[in-house]
């Protein structure tokens, strides 16, 4: 669809791949080939694994563009018989208490995240690939209460991000500073479900501010399409609408055979 002949690859959690258009889907409108490997609830180790798999399969090169929106450092994902299990923050209900108590530590989360960010950055630089690495979730807020003496390590880790968010430390922090109206905080479906993920309008503004090179007519058209087909009846119906009208048509990643 877009004017760029190269490929665009996006990696992240649900802030990157969701049931409606994210910053990645909007940027993807500018490329002939677009791959979105964002997965809800995933950790930064999952993001690294997907990046390595994709690079091995498709050989990301200097003609391509890669953007990664890294996620929370207190997340843990693992590969099981049926594929990746991504349950989000280890301190949320539903995570095995024995694992959290006896094996997990926030130090480990910080270490895993640093390995992921540093490895992806090093590979992209060595291959001379155009890229942006950003922070998606507010790690200071989630880790400081647990690791008051580890802030210096988080600061060092944040220095590995290739793009700094003006007056903000993450997408979450930027959103909170820029969109204060309660109507911007969540999506309210007619069946009563309320979703606190960033609205498509917020993603569009994020592209305008931090990916200004992709603030194009292609991006605008993709955003308007996503808004026009949005189904407020339920979360499930919106997911079907997004898949049928946008994801299945433009996102080539859904056709890849990956682990």
N, C-alpha and C positions, 0 to 999 in steps of 0.2 A: 504493500500500500504506500509506504513512505518513500522519501526521496533518497534515502541512504541505501547503497547496494550491499553494505556489510551487514553483519548479524548483530542483534542485541540480545544479551543474556542477563537475566535478573535472578538474584538469589536472595532468600530471606525467609521470614516467617509469614504469618497471616497479614502483616502490614504490606507484604509484597504480592502474595497470591491469595485471593479471597473469592467470595461469591459476588463481588462487584468490582468495578474498575479501580485499580490502585495506581500509584505513581508509575509503576512498571508497565502496566497495560497502556497507559497514556503515552509514555515514551515509545513503547513498541510500535505505535502507529506510524512512526517516522522511518521504520525499517522494513525492508522486503522480507526479512526473516527475523522472527521474534520468539524467544524461549523464556518462559517464566517458571522457575523452579521454587517459588515460594511455597511453604507448607505451614499451615496453622499449627501452633504449639511446638514448633521445632526449636532446637538449640543451635548454638554456633558450631558445634562439632558436626551436626547434620549438614549445615550449610557448607562446611569445608568438604565433607564427603561427596555431596552432590556436585560441587564445583570440580573436584578431581575426576569424578565419573564422566561429567560432561566434557571436560578437557580431553580426557582419554578417548572418548567416542567421537567428538566433533572437532578436536584440535583448534581450540580458541587461538586466534592469531591477531596480528597487527591490523588487520582489516576490520576487526570486530570491536564492539563496545560492551563493557561489562559494568554492571552496577550491583552493589551488595548493600542491603540494609540489615546490618547485624542486629541480633535480638538480645534478650535478657541473659545475663551471665549465670543466673540461678536456674537455668533450664537444663534438662537432661533428656536426650533421645537415645533410643537403642534399636538395633536391628533384630527382629524376631523372625519366626518361620514365615509369616505372611507379609513381611516388609517392615518398614520403619514405624516405630511407635513413638509418637510425639505428644506428650501430655503436658507440656509447658513447665511452669515453675515447680520445682521439687517440693516447695513448702505449701503448695495448694493441696486440698483434700483430693484423695484418689491416688496419690503416689505411695508406694510401699513404705510404711513407716520404718521398717527394719533397715531398708536401704538408706534412707535419709539419716537415721540415727547412727548406723554402724559403718557406713561407707562414704556417704556424701559429705562434702564440706564446701563452703563458699570459696575457700582458697582454690579448690579444684575447679570450680566454675570459672574463676578468674583465669586460671592457668589454661583451661580448655579454650576459652575465648581468645586469649592472647595467641595461642598456637594457631587457631583458625584464621584470625585476622592477619597475623604476620605471614603465614604460609601463602594465603591467597594473594596478598600484596606482593610478596617476593616473586611468585610465579608470574603474575601479570607484568611486573616491571621487567623481568628477564625476557619475556616474550614480546615486550614493547607494545602491549595492548592498552588501548585507551580505557580508563576506568575511573569509577568513583566508589569509595568505601565510606559508608556513613553508619552512625549509630541510630537504631530504631527505638529502643526502649530505655527508660530512665534507670540506669544501673546504680547511680549514686543513691537514689531513694530506696532501692530494694536491698542494697548491700551495706550501707553505712551503719544501719542499726545493728547489724550482725558483726561487721568488721570495722569498728571505729578506727582501728590502727592500720587499716589496709587501703585507706583513701589514696595514699601515695602510689600504690601499685595500680589502682584503677586509673589514676591520672596518666601514668606511663602507658597503660594500655590504650587510653583514648588518643594518645599522640600517634598511634599507628593508623588512625583513620585518615584517609587522604583528603577528606573534605570536612571542614569544621562548620558547624551550624552557627550562624551569627547570633551571639548572645544566648545560645542554647547548647545543651550537651547531647540532645537526642531529638528524634522526630517527636516523641511524646512531649518533651519539654517545650519544643518549638510550638507544637499544637496548643499546649496549655497557655502559652504566652500570647499567641496570636488569635485564638478563637475562644473568647471568654463567654459568649452567649450560651445559655443552657441548651438552646435549640441546636447548637453545633456539636454538642457533646455526644449525642447518641442518635441512633435511628430507631424510631418507634414503628413497629409493624402493626397492622390492623388486628392481628390475632392476639395482640398483647405482648409479644416478645420485644424486648428492647436490647439493641446491640450497641455496645460502646466503642466499637472499632471506628477509626476515622472515616468520616463521610467522603464521598467521591469529590465533593467540592474542596475538601481539605487536601486531598491528594493532588488535585489540579493546581491548587495554590503552591503546594510543595514543589511541584515540577517547575512552575513559573519562577520560584525563588532560587532553587538550588540546581536546577537543570535548565537554565534559561536558554541554552542552545537548542532545546527541544520545545520551546514555547512557540509552536508553529500552528499553522492551519490544520495540519494533520492531527495534532494533539487536541486541538479544539473540537474537531469533528468527532474524534473518538470519545471525548468527554460528553459532548452533546448526545451522541448515540447512547452512551451508558446511562445518562440521565433519563432519556426518553423511554427506554425499555425497562426502567426500574419497576419492579413489582412489589408494592408495599403490603400485599396481602399476607405474606409470610416469608420467613427466612428461606425455607425450602423452595418456594415458588420463584423467589428472586434468583436463587442459585441456578435453577433451570433456565430462567430467562437469560442470565448472563452467559451461561454455557452455550446456549443455542444461537444467540445473536452476536457474541463477541469471541469468547474463548475458543470455541471449536473452529471458528473461521480464521483466527489470526495467530493463535498460540501454537507453535509447532512442537513445544515440549510435551504436549499430551499424546503425541504419536511416537515418542521415543521409548525404546525398551531399556529402562534403567532399573537398577536394583531398588 
